[in-house]
Amino acid sequence: MNNNISTGNCGEYFVAAELERRGFTAAVPMSNTKDFDILAINRETNRQIAIQVKTTRFKQKVWTLNKKNENIIDDNVFYFFVSLNELDNPEYHIVPSSIVAKNIRESHQNWLDTPGKNGQQHNDNPIRKFEDLDNKYLNNWECLFDA
């Protein structure tokens, strides 16, 4: 697996399979859909959720997002940050959209406010980073059942 499309598809299908195991019916749209990759419904409560999946092939806990993700806030929207760990036991970091939006907004502002290595100011750009270095959201499946 050596391209970003395959990596992304792999992450989406791993997430869909895990959702199915946990009592959701998951649908991965056939075409690129704005702001989400999977739609799922809890078979017990009928709660519907939309999921954005961000996947890395490596053993890392940092994923790239975009400025638009600062404005995707809804109780029924979740992010799954997947580390495929080179296909050796994928990890799922599951985060409500409101937390992601706040986190990337604040971390980007902090980056802008911190001088670069030569003291220069950073230039604003649309790239945002989400990190879960302390595994706070690792296997946070219960957030899908709250509400």
C-alpha positions in Angstrom: 0.0 0.0 0.0 2.0 3.0 -1.2 -0.4 5.7 -2.2 -2.7 8.1 -0.3 -5.9 6.9 -1.9 -5.3 3.3 -0.9 -4.3 4.4 2.6 -7.5 6.5 2.9 -9.7 3.7 1.6 -8.1 1.2 3.9 -8.8 3.4 6.9 -12.4 3.9 5.9 -13.1 0.2 5.5 -11.3 -0.7 8.8 -13.5 1.9 10.6 -16.7 0.6 8.9 -15.9 -3.0 9.9 -15.3 -1.9 13.5 -18.5 0.0 13.6 -20.4 -3.0 12.4 -18.9 -5.1 15.1 -20.1 -2.6 17.7 -23.7 -2.4 16.7 -23.8 0.1 13.9 -24.8 -0.3 10.3 -22.1 1.6 8.3 -22.3 2.9 4.8 -19.2 4.1 2.8 -20.5 6.2 0.0 -19.2 5.2 -3.5 -18.2 8.8 -4.4 -16.4 11.5 -2.5 -18.8 13.2 -0.2 -18.2 16.6 1.3 -17.3 16.6 5.0 -17.8 12.9 5.8 -16.6 9.5 4.7 -19.0 7.1 6.5 -22.6 7.3 7.5 -23.6 5.0 10.4 -26.7 4.3 12.4 -26.8 2.6 15.8 -29.0 -0.4 15.3 -30.3 -0.2 18.9 -31.1 3.5 19.2 -31.4 4.5 15.6 -29.0 7.4 16.2 -27.3 8.5 13.0 -23.8 9.8 12.8 -21.4 11.1 10.1 -17.8 10.2 10.3 -14.7 11.8 8.8 -11.7 9.4 8.6 -8.1 10.5 8.5 -5.6 7.7 8.0 -1.8 7.4 8.2 0.1 4.2 7.3 2.7 4.8 10.0 3.0 4.5 13.8 2.3 8.2 14.4 -0.3 10.2 16.2 -0.5 13.3 14.0 -3.0 13.9 11.2 -3.4 16.7 8.7 -6.7 18.6 8.4 -7.8 21.8 6.8 -9.0 25.1 8.0 -12.6 24.2 7.0 -12.5 21.5 9.8 -12.6 24.3 12.3 -16.2 24.9 11.4 -17.5 21.4 11.2 -19.2 21.1 14.6 -22.2 18.9 15.3 -23.1 16.4 18.0 -23.5 13.7 15.3 -20.2 14.3 13.5 -17.1 12.4 14.6 -13.5 12.1 13.5 -11.7 8.7 13.4 -8.0 9.3 13.2 -6.5 6.0 12.2 -2.9 4.8 12.5 -2.5 1.7 10.4 0.8 1.0 12.0 2.0 -0.5 8.7 -1.0 -2.9 8.9 0.2 -4.3 12.2 -2.9 -3.7 14.4 -4.5 -0.4 13.4 -5.4 2.1 16.1 -8.5 4.3 16.2 -8.5 7.7 17.9 -12.2 8.7 18.0 -13.0 12.4 18.6 -16.2 14.4 18.5 -16.2 17.2 15.9 -16.5 20.0 18.5 -13.2 18.9 20.2 -11.4 18.6 16.9 -12.5 22.1 15.8 -11.4 23.7 19.1 -8.1 21.8 19.2 -7.0 22.6 15.7 -8.1 26.3 16.0 -6.1 26.7 19.2 -3.1 24.8 18.1 -2.9 26.7 14.8 -3.2 30.0 16.7 -0.4 28.9 19.1 1.8 28.0 16.1 1.1 31.4 14.5 2.0 33.2 17.8 5.2 31.3 18.3 8.3 32.6 16.3 10.0 30.3 13.8 13.5 29.0 14.3 15.1 32.3 13.2 12.6 34.5 15.1 10.4 35.1 12.1 6.6 35.1 12.2 4.9 32.1 10.7 2.7 32.7 7.6 -0.9 31.7 8.0 -2.0 28.8 5.8 -5.0 26.4 5.6 -3.2 23.4 7.0 -4.1 22.2 10.5 -2.7 19.4 12.6 -4.5 17.2 15.1 -2.4 15.3 17.6 -3.2 12.6 20.1 0.3 12.0 21.5 -0.9 11.0 24.9 -3.6 8.6 23.4 -6.4 10.5 25.1 -8.9 9.5 22.4 -7.5 6.0 21.6 -10.4 3.6 21.3 -12.8 6.2 22.5 -15.8 4.2 21.3 -18.0 5.3 24.2 -18.4 8.8 22.7 -20.4 7.3 19.9 -23.0 6.0 22.3 -23.3 9.2 24.5 -26.1 11.7 23.9 
